């Protein structure tokens, strides 16, 4: 495990502000609902990208949360659109980009 590093003061993920529901946290990562899409999002605490083993471990954590949240199915979206240099991934409901709780649910598929 890599020690926690705040990386960049301007990085929203490094700041880890609690503005939505949090589902999990430990020394390596945290999982909270994304402000944009309302889906569970896992964030590595270290600014940057983990090695392959670290990424597998992080994704397994997210999948456990996703299976409980979306029993009808989910998919893991690892594309880092808005913050490309800080590793994070989303668990999205099967067939959708947004969580049913999002105002945008159903608008885009």
DSSP file (Angstrom, degrees, kcal/mol; ACC not computed):
  #  RESIDUE AA STRUCTURE BP1 BP2  ACC     N-H-->O    O-->H-N    N-H-->O    O-->H-N    TCO  KAPPA ALPHA  PHI   PSI    X-CA   Y-CA   Z-CA
    1    1 A X              0   0    0      0, 0.0     2,-0.3     0, 0.0    27,-0.0   0.000 360.0 360.0 360.0 139.9    0.0    0.0    0.0
    2    2 A X        -     0   0    0      1,-0.1    43,-0.1    26,-0.1     3,-0.1  -0.685 360.0-106.5 -89.5 142.7    1.2    3.5   -0.8
    3    3 A X        -     0   0    0     -2,-0.3     2,-0.1     1,-0.1    -1,-0.1  -0.318  45.6 -91.5 -64.9 150.6    1.2    6.1    1.8
    4    4 A X        -     0   0    0     42,-0.1     2,-0.4    23,-0.0    42,-0.2  -0.390  46.5-176.4 -65.1 137.1   -1.4    8.8    1.5
    5    5 A X        -     0   0    0     40,-0.4    42,-0.9    -2,-0.1     3,-0.2  -0.995  26.5-147.8-138.7 130.0   -0.4   11.9   -0.4
    6    6 A X        -     0   0    0     -2,-0.4     2,-0.7     1,-0.2     5,-0.2   0.640  29.9-174.6 -74.3 -12.6   -2.5   15.0   -1.0
    7    7 A X        +     0   0    0     40,-0.1     2,-0.4     7,-0.1    -1,-0.2  -0.378  57.7  14.4  61.6-104.9   -0.9   15.5   -4.4
    8    8 A X    >   -     0   0    0     -2,-0.7     3,-1.6    -3,-0.2     6,-0.2  -0.881  60.1-143.1-111.9 133.3   -2.3   18.8   -5.6
    9    9 A X  T 3  S+     0   0    0     -2,-0.4    -1,-0.1     1,-0.3     6,-0.1   0.790 105.3  54.9 -61.1 -26.3   -4.1   21.4   -3.5
   10   10 A X  T 3  S+     0   0    0      4,-0.0     2,-0.5    -3,-0.0    -1,-0.3   0.482  81.9 107.5 -86.2  -2.2   -6.3   22.1   -6.5
   11   11 A X    <>  -     0   0    0     -3,-1.6     4,-1.7    -5,-0.2     5,-0.1  -0.664  57.5-156.0 -83.2 120.6   -7.4   18.5   -6.9
   12   12 A X  H  >>S+     0   0    0     -2,-0.5     4,-1.2     1,-0.2     5,-0.5   0.850  95.0  51.6 -62.1 -35.2  -11.0   17.9   -5.8
   13   13 A X  H  45S+     0   0    0      1,-0.2    -1,-0.2     2,-0.2    -2,-0.0   0.851 106.2  53.5 -74.0 -33.1  -10.3   14.2   -5.1
   14   14 A X  H  45S+     0   0    0      1,-0.2    -1,-0.2    -6,-0.2    -2,-0.2   0.875 106.1  53.9 -65.3 -36.3   -7.3   15.0   -2.9
   15   15 A X  H  <5S-     0   0    0     -4,-1.7    -1,-0.2    -7,-0.1    -2,-0.2   0.826  87.1-163.9 -69.3 -30.2   -9.4   17.3   -0.8
   16   16 A X  T  <5 -     0   0    0     -4,-1.2     2,-0.2     1,-0.2    -3,-0.1   0.882  11.4-171.4  49.0  48.8  -12.0   14.5   -0.2
   17   17 A X      < -     0   0    0     -5,-0.5     2,-1.6     1,-0.1     3,-0.3  -0.487  26.2-124.3 -71.3 140.6  -14.7   16.9    1.0
   18   18 A X        +     0   0    0      1,-0.2    -1,-0.1    -2,-0.2     4,-0.1  -0.613  61.2 134.5 -89.2  80.9  -17.7   15.1    2.4
   19   19 A X        +     0   0    0     -2,-1.6     2,-0.2    14,-0.1    -1,-0.2   0.524  68.3  31.7-106.0  -9.2  -20.4   16.7    0.2
   20   20 A X  S    S-     0   0    0     -3,-0.3     2,-0.1    13,-0.0    15,-0.1  -0.796 106.1 -61.5-133.5 178.1  -22.3   13.4   -0.6
   21   21 A X        -     0   0    0     -2,-0.2    12,-2.4    13,-0.1     2,-0.4  -0.411  47.9-145.6 -65.0 135.2  -22.9   10.1    1.2
   22   22 A X  E     -A   32   0A   0     10,-0.2    10,-0.3    -2,-0.1     3,-0.1  -0.859  18.0-179.2-102.9 139.6  -19.8    8.1    2.0
   23   23 A X  E     -     0   0A   0      8,-3.4     2,-0.3    -2,-0.4     9,-0.2   0.638  64.5  -3.1-110.1 -22.6  -20.0    4.3    1.9
   24   24 A X  E     +A   31   0A   0      7,-1.5     7,-2.9     2,-0.0    -1,-0.4  -0.971  54.6 175.6-166.6 149.2  -16.5    3.3    2.9
   25   25 A X  E     +A   30   0A   0     -2,-0.3     2,-0.2     5,-0.2     5,-0.2  -0.937   9.4 152.0-159.0 147.1  -13.1    4.6    3.8
   26   26 A X        -     0   0    0      3,-2.6    -2,-0.0    -2,-0.3     0, 0.0  -0.795  63.7 -71.8-149.3-165.8   -9.7    3.3    4.9
   27   27 A X  S    S+     0   0    0     -2,-0.2     3,-0.1     1,-0.2   -23,-0.0   0.726 128.7  42.8 -70.0 -20.4   -6.1    4.3    4.6
   28   28 A X  S    S-     0   0    0      1,-0.2    17,-2.6    17,-0.1    18,-0.4   0.809 122.1 -13.8 -95.1 -34.0   -6.0    3.4    0.9
   29   29 A X  E     - B   0  44A   0     15,-0.3    -3,-2.6    16,-0.1     2,-0.3  -0.922  48.3-137.9-157.2 174.5   -9.2    4.7   -0.5
   30   30 A X  E     -AB  25  43A   0     13,-1.7    13,-2.7    -2,-0.3     2,-0.4  -0.982  10.3-150.2-143.1 154.7  -12.7    6.1    0.0
   31   31 A X  E     +AB  24  42A   0     -7,-2.9    -8,-3.4    -2,-0.3    -7,-1.5  -0.993  28.7 150.3-128.4 125.6  -16.1    5.4   -1.7
   32   32 A X  E     -AB  22  41A   0      9,-2.1     9,-2.8    -2,-0.4     2,-0.3  -0.936  51.8 -83.4-144.5 165.0  -18.7    8.1   -1.9
   33   33 A X  E     - B   0  40A   0    -12,-2.4     7,-0.2    -2,-0.3     2,-0.1  -0.576  51.5-113.3 -72.1 134.1  -21.6    9.1   -4.3
   34   34 A X     >  -     0   0    0      5,-2.8     4,-1.5    -2,-0.3   -13,-0.1  -0.434  13.8-135.8 -67.5 138.7  -20.3   11.2   -7.2
   35   35 A X  T  4 S+     0   0    0      1,-0.2    -1,-0.1     2,-0.2    -2,-0.0   0.794 101.2  41.2 -64.9 -29.0  -21.6   14.8   -7.1
   36   36 A X  T  4 S+     0   0    0      3,-0.1    -1,-0.2     1,-0.1    -3,-0.0   0.931 131.6  15.7 -87.3 -51.3  -22.3   14.6  -10.9
   37   37 A X  T  4 S-     0   0    0      2,-0.1    62,-2.4    61,-0.1    65,-0.3   0.535  87.6-131.0-108.0  -8.0  -23.8   11.2  -11.5
   38   38 A X     <  +     0   0    0     -4,-1.5     2,-0.2     1,-0.2    63,-0.2   0.586  63.3 130.2  68.4  12.6  -24.8   10.1   -8.0
   39   39 A X  S    S-     0   0    0     58,-0.1    -5,-2.8     1,-0.1    -1,-0.2  -0.598  71.8 -87.0 -91.1 157.8  -23.1    6.7   -8.5
   40   40 A X  E     -BC  33  91A   0     51,-0.5    51,-2.4    -7,-0.2     2,-0.4  -0.449  48.5-167.9 -62.9 132.5  -20.7    5.1   -6.1
   41   41 A X  E     -BC  32  90A   0     -9,-2.8    -9,-2.1    49,-0.2     2,-0.4  -0.991  10.6-151.0-127.8 127.3  -17.2    6.3   -6.9
   42   42 A X  E     -BC  31  89A   0     47,-2.5    47,-1.7    -2,-0.4     2,-0.4  -0.820  13.7-167.0 -97.7 138.6  -14.0    4.9   -5.4
   43   43 A X  E     -BC  30  88A   0    -13,-2.7   -13,-1.7    -2,-0.4     2,-0.3  -0.989  18.7-134.5-129.8 126.0  -11.0    7.2   -5.0
   44   44 A X  E     -B   29   0A   0     43,-1.6   -15,-0.3    -2,-0.4     4,-0.1  -0.615  19.0-136.3 -72.6 134.1   -7.4    6.2   -4.3
   45   45 A X  S    S+     0   0    0    -17,-2.6     2,-0.4    -2,-0.3   -40,-0.4   0.755  83.6  81.1 -67.9 -23.1   -6.1    8.5   -1.6
   46   46 A X  S    S-     0   0    0    -18,-0.4     2,-0.5   -42,-0.2    41,-0.4  -0.708  88.0-120.5 -86.9 130.5   -2.8    8.9   -3.4
   47   47 A X  S    S+     0   0    0    -42,-0.9     2,-0.3    -2,-0.4    39,-0.2  -0.571  82.8  33.8 -69.5 120.3   -2.7   11.5   -6.2
   48   48 A X  S    S-     0   0    0     -2,-0.5    39,-2.8    -4,-0.1     2,-0.4  -0.954 101.2 -47.0 134.8-154.8   -1.7    9.6   -9.3
   49   49 A X        -     0   0    0     -2,-0.3    -2,-0.1    37,-0.2     2,-0.0  -0.967  47.4-132.0-123.8 134.5   -2.3    6.1  -10.7
   50   50 A X        -     0   0    0     -2,-0.4     2,-0.0     1,-0.1    -2,-0.0  -0.291  29.7 -99.7 -77.3 165.4   -1.9    2.8   -8.7
   51   51 A X     >  -     0   0    0      1,-0.1     4,-2.5    -2,-0.0     5,-0.2  -0.255  46.5 -91.7 -73.5 174.4    0.0   -0.2  -10.0
   52   52 A X  H  > S+     0   0    0      1,-0.2     4,-2.2     2,-0.2     5,-0.2   0.883 126.6  48.8 -59.8 -42.3   -2.0   -3.1  -11.5
   53   53 A X  H  > S+     0   0    0      1,-0.2     4,-2.1     2,-0.2    -1,-0.2   0.914 112.0  49.4 -64.7 -41.8   -2.3   -5.0   -8.2
   54   54 A X  H  > S+     0   0    0      1,-0.2     4,-2.4     2,-0.2    -2,-0.2   0.902 110.1  50.8 -62.9 -41.3   -3.5   -1.9   -6.4
   55   55 A X  H  X S+     0   0    0     -4,-2.5     4,-2.7     2,-0.2     5,-0.2   0.907 108.9  51.1 -64.9 -41.1   -6.0   -1.2   -9.1
   56   56 A X  H  X S+     0   0    0     -4,-2.2     4,-2.0     2,-0.2    -1,-0.2   0.911 111.0  49.0 -60.5 -42.1   -7.4   -4.7   -8.8
   57   57 A X  H  X S+     0   0    0     -4,-2.1     4,-1.7     2,-0.2    -2,-0.2   0.916 112.5  47.5 -64.2 -44.0   -7.7   -4.4   -5.1
   58   58 A X  H  X S+     0   0    0     -4,-2.4     4,-2.1     1,-0.2    -2,-0.2   0.915 111.6  49.8 -64.4 -43.8   -9.5   -1.0   -5.4
   59   59 A X  H  X S+     0   0    0     -4,-2.7     4,-2.7     1,-0.2    -1,-0.2   0.860 106.7  55.6 -65.8 -34.6  -11.9   -2.3   -8.1
   60   60 A X  H  X S+     0   0    0     -4,-2.0     4,-1.7    -5,-0.2    -1,-0.2   0.900 107.4  50.2 -63.2 -39.6  -12.8   -5.3   -5.9
   61   61 A X  H  X S+     0   0    0     -4,-1.7     4,-1.5     2,-0.2    -2,-0.2   0.930 112.2  47.0 -62.1 -46.0  -13.8   -2.9   -3.1
   62   62 A X  H  X S+     0   0    0     -4,-2.1     4,-2.8     1,-0.2    -2,-0.2   0.897 108.6  55.1 -64.0 -40.3  -16.0   -0.9   -5.5
   63   63 A X  H  X S+     0   0    0     -4,-2.7     4,-2.5     1,-0.2    -1,-0.2   0.865 103.8  54.8 -63.3 -35.5  -17.6   -4.1   -6.9
   64   64 A X  H  X S+     0   0    0     -4,-1.7     4,-1.1     2,-0.2    -1,-0.2   0.911 112.7  42.6 -63.2 -41.2  -18.6   -5.2   -3.4
   65   65 A X  H  X S+     0   0    0     -4,-1.5     4,-2.1     2,-0.2    -2,-0.2   0.894 113.5  52.4 -70.7 -40.4  -20.4   -1.9   -2.9
   66   66 A X  H  X S+     0   0    0     -4,-2.8     4,-3.2     1,-0.2    -2,-0.2   0.884 104.1  56.1 -63.9 -39.9  -21.9   -1.9   -6.4
   67   67 A X  H  < S+     0   0    0     -4,-2.5    -1,-0.2     1,-0.2    -2,-0.2   0.869 111.6  43.6 -62.2 -36.5  -23.3   -5.4   -6.0
   68   68 A X  H  < S+     0   0    0     -4,-1.1     3,-0.4    -5,-0.2    -1,-0.2   0.879 118.5  43.7 -74.5 -38.3  -25.2   -4.3   -2.9
   69   69 A X  H  < S+     0   0    0     -4,-2.1     2,-0.4     1,-0.3    -2,-0.2   0.876 125.4  30.8 -74.9 -39.2  -26.4   -1.0   -4.5
   70   70 A X    ><  +     0   0    0     -4,-3.2     3,-2.1    -5,-0.2    -1,-0.3  -0.659  63.0 166.5-123.3  73.8  -27.3   -2.4   -7.9
   71   71 A X  T 3  S+     0   0    0     -3,-0.4    -1,-0.1    -2,-0.4     3,-0.1   0.724  77.9  61.7 -64.1 -19.3  -28.5   -6.0   -7.4
   72   72 A X  T 3  S-     0   0    0      1,-0.3    -1,-0.3    -3,-0.1     2,-0.1   0.521 125.1 -74.7 -82.3  -4.9  -30.0   -6.0  -10.9
   73   73 A X    <   -     0   0    0     -3,-2.1    21,-2.1    -7,-0.2    -1,-0.3  -0.384  47.5-158.7 127.0 156.4  -26.5   -5.4  -12.3
   74   74 A X  E     -D   93   0A   0     19,-0.3     2,-0.3    -2,-0.1    19,-0.2  -0.943   9.0-140.2-154.2 169.2  -23.8   -2.8  -12.7
   75   75 A X  E     -D   92   0A   0     17,-2.5    17,-3.2    -2,-0.3     2,-0.5  -0.992  21.0-123.1-138.6 149.1  -20.8   -1.9  -14.8
   76   76 A X  E     -D   91   0A   0     -2,-0.3     2,-0.7    15,-0.2    15,-0.2  -0.801  19.1-161.8 -95.4 126.1  -17.5   -0.4  -13.7
   77   77 A X  E     +D   90   0A   0     13,-3.1    13,-2.6    -2,-0.5    -2,-0.0  -0.911  15.1 172.1-109.5 106.0  -16.5    2.8  -15.5
   78   78 A X        +     0   0    0     -2,-0.7     2,-0.4    11,-0.2    10,-0.2   0.352  37.0 121.0 -96.0   5.4  -12.8    3.4  -15.1
   79   79 A X        -     0   0    0     11,-0.1     2,-1.1     1,-0.1    11,-0.1  -0.570  54.5-149.0 -74.1 126.8  -12.6    6.4  -17.5
   80   80 A X        +     0   0    0     -2,-0.4    -1,-0.1     1,-0.2    -2,-0.1  -0.758  29.4 163.3 -97.7  90.4  -11.4    9.5  -15.7
   81   81 A X  S    S+     0   0    0     -2,-1.1     3,-0.3     2,-0.1    -1,-0.2   0.952  71.1  22.3 -76.8 -52.9  -13.1   12.2  -17.6
   82   82 A X  S    S+     0   0    0      1,-0.2     2,-0.3     2,-0.1    -1,-0.1   0.772 134.2  30.6 -92.5 -28.6  -12.9   15.3  -15.4
   83   83 A X    >   +     0   0    0      1,-0.1     3,-1.1     3,-0.1    -1,-0.2  -0.700  67.6 167.7-131.4  79.3   -9.9   14.5  -13.2
   84   84 A X  T 3   +     0   0    0     -2,-0.3    -4,-0.1    -3,-0.3    -1,-0.1   0.709  70.0  56.0 -71.6 -21.1   -7.6   12.3  -15.4
   85   85 A X  T 3  S+     0   0    0      1,-0.1     2,-0.5     2,-0.1    -1,-0.2   0.372  96.6  67.1 -97.8   6.6   -4.5   12.4  -13.2
   86   86 A X  S <  S-     0   0    0     -3,-1.1   -37,-0.2   -39,-0.2   -39,-0.1  -0.977  89.7-119.4-126.6 118.0   -6.1   11.1   -9.9
   87   87 A X        +     0   0    0    -39,-2.8   -43,-1.6    -2,-0.5     2,-0.3  -0.292  51.3 137.8 -63.4 132.0   -7.2    7.5  -10.1
   88   88 A X  E     -C   43   0A   0    -10,-0.2     2,-0.3   -45,-0.2   -45,-0.2  -0.955  27.2-162.8-161.1 162.0  -10.9    6.9   -9.5
   89   89 A X  E     -C   42   0A   0    -47,-1.7   -47,-2.5    -2,-0.3     2,-0.3  -0.988  10.8-137.5-149.9 153.9  -13.7    4.7  -10.9
   90   90 A X  E     -CD  41  77A   0    -13,-2.6   -13,-3.1    -2,-0.3     2,-0.6  -0.851   6.9-142.8-113.0 148.4  -17.5    4.7  -10.9
   91   91 A X  E     -CD  40  76A   0    -51,-2.4   -51,-0.5    -2,-0.3     2,-0.3  -0.965  28.2-168.5-105.9 119.4  -20.0    1.8  -10.5
   92   92 A X  E     - D   0  75A   0    -17,-3.2   -17,-2.5    -2,-0.6     3,-0.1  -0.829  26.1-102.4-112.6 147.0  -22.9    2.5  -12.7
   93   93 A X  E >   - D   0  74A   0     -2,-0.3     3,-2.3   -19,-0.2   -19,-0.3  -0.375  54.7 -85.5 -65.2 143.8  -26.3    0.7  -12.9
   94   94 A X  T 3  S+     0   0    0    -21,-2.1    -1,-0.1     1,-0.3     3,-0.1  -0.218 114.2  10.0 -49.7 128.6  -26.7   -1.7  -15.7
   95   95 A X  T 3  S+     0   0    0      1,-0.2     2,-0.3    -3,-0.1    -1,-0.3   0.542 118.0  80.5  80.1   7.4  -27.8    0.1  -18.8
   96   96 A X    <   -     0   0    0     -3,-2.3    -1,-0.2     1,-0.1    13,-0.1  -0.944  59.3-153.0-143.2 162.7  -27.3    3.6  -17.5
   97   97 A X  S    S+     0   0    0     11,-0.7     2,-0.3    -2,-0.3   -58,-0.1   0.713  84.5  53.4-100.9 -33.2  -24.7    6.2  -16.8
   98   98 A X  S    S-     0   0    0     10,-0.4   -60,-0.2     6,-0.1     8,-0.1  -0.719  87.3-108.7-106.6 153.4  -26.5    7.9  -13.9
   99   99 A X    >   -     0   0    0    -62,-2.4     3,-2.2    -2,-0.3     6,-0.3  -0.478  33.7-113.3 -71.8 148.8  -27.9    6.6  -10.6
  100  100 A X  T 3  S+     0   0    0      1,-0.3    -1,-0.1    -2,-0.1     5,-0.1   0.760 117.9  61.5 -55.2 -23.9  -31.7    6.5  -10.4
  101  101 A X  T 3  S+     0   0    0    -63,-0.2    -1,-0.3   -64,-0.1     2,-0.2   0.643  86.1  97.7 -76.4 -14.4  -31.4    9.1   -7.6
  102  102 A X  S X  S-     0   0    0     -3,-2.2     3,-1.4   -65,-0.3   -65,-0.1  -0.489  77.8-133.5 -77.2 143.6  -29.8   11.6  -10.1
  103  103 A X  T 3  S+     0   0    0      1,-0.2    -1,-0.1    -2,-0.2   -66,-0.1   0.720 108.7  57.0 -63.1 -20.8  -31.9   14.2  -11.8
  104  104 A X  T >> S+     0   0    0     -5,-0.1     3,-1.9     2,-0.1     4,-0.8   0.495  76.1 125.3 -91.0  -4.5  -30.2   13.2  -15.0
  105  105 A X  T <4 S+     0   0    0     -3,-1.4     4,-0.1    -6,-0.3    -6,-0.1  -0.312  78.9  14.0 -58.3 133.0  -31.2    9.5  -14.8
  106  106 A X  T 34 S+     0   0    0      2,-0.5    -1,-0.3    -8,-0.1     3,-0.1   0.194 104.5  90.7  87.9 -16.9  -33.0    8.4  -17.9
  107  107 A X  T <4 S+     0   0    0     -3,-1.9     2,-0.4     1,-0.2    -2,-0.2   0.858  94.2  30.2 -77.1 -35.2  -32.0   11.4  -20.0
  108  108 A X     <        0   0    0     -4,-0.8   -11,-0.7     1,-0.1    -2,-0.5  -0.982 360.0 360.0-128.0 134.4  -28.8    9.8  -21.3
  109  109 A X              0   0    0     -2,-0.4    -1,-0.1   -13,-0.1    -2,-0.0   0.324 360.0 360.0-128.3 360.0  -28.2    6.1  -22.0
